[in-house]
Amino acid sequence: MTHSTSDRGILYLVPNTLGKTPENNTIPDYVLRIIRRLDVLIVENIQTATRYLQWVGETIPDYEIDFLLLNKKTPTHEIASFLDPLKKGRDAGLLSEAGCPVIADPGAELIKMAHARHIRVSPLVGPSSILLALMGSGFNGQEFAFHGYLPIDRDKRRRAIRKLEKKTRNSSQTQIFMEAPHRNDEVVKDVLACCKNNTRFCTATNLTLPDEQITSAPISQWKQASLPAIHKKPTIFLLSS
């Protein structure tokens, strides 16, 4: 059902880069123009948000921007209050820490509330490490599933990996997941220990950055080669049959 929202602001879903580069190669000019006029920003971390604004350049000064903190601990009643400026006609931006908002980031509840209150939601174009990794993997791009973070406990993580391998073998669906960068090496070792030799495995690291690295091969080849240097570097992991 369509409702008039002409008297309300727009909630823009604002992408971030996947890492800072001297030149801009991932954020379209029209998105930069929108960012530069926003004076309400919903963010996970004010410091990293202000650094991003400095990189964008020509934005409204930090002290004139209303920063609203949103993370997994933010109570529901407080999230609802973030829509108050939009009800008064001000545009606002939900800014990701990296990549696209809401994808492996908080914010879905805010967007659901915006729709319920007939506030226009406008997703802006930006880089998605998940889709870029899938594109570069050579795996099935017609059917895929993203699982976020696997368990931290090694035994539980290995069980999860075996379950994902079974899914891709049964359905040919690409299985995608991520990990805190300091645990990347542990994840690779677990995958090599748990998966069959003909299962395909891909790591996609520092996507869009100068040292971008994508390694995609069967487990048998992974076991014969030197492992990629991905420790503490943002990485997406993919499994395929």
NORPE-V510896 format. One record per helix or strand of 2 or more residues. SS is the DSSP state (A for helix, B for strand). FROM is the first residue (numbers start at 1). LEN is the number of residues. Records with the same first field share a line. If there is no record, write none. Layout:
# NORPE-V510896
SS->FROM-LEN / FROM-LEN
This chain:
# NORPE-V510896
B->11-4 / 40-4 / 66-4 / 92-4 / 121-3 / 144-6 / 174-5 / 200-6 / 213-6 / 235-6
A->29-9 / 46-11 / 62-3 / 76-6 / 84-4 / 108-9 / 129-9 / 154-18 / 181-14 / 219-6
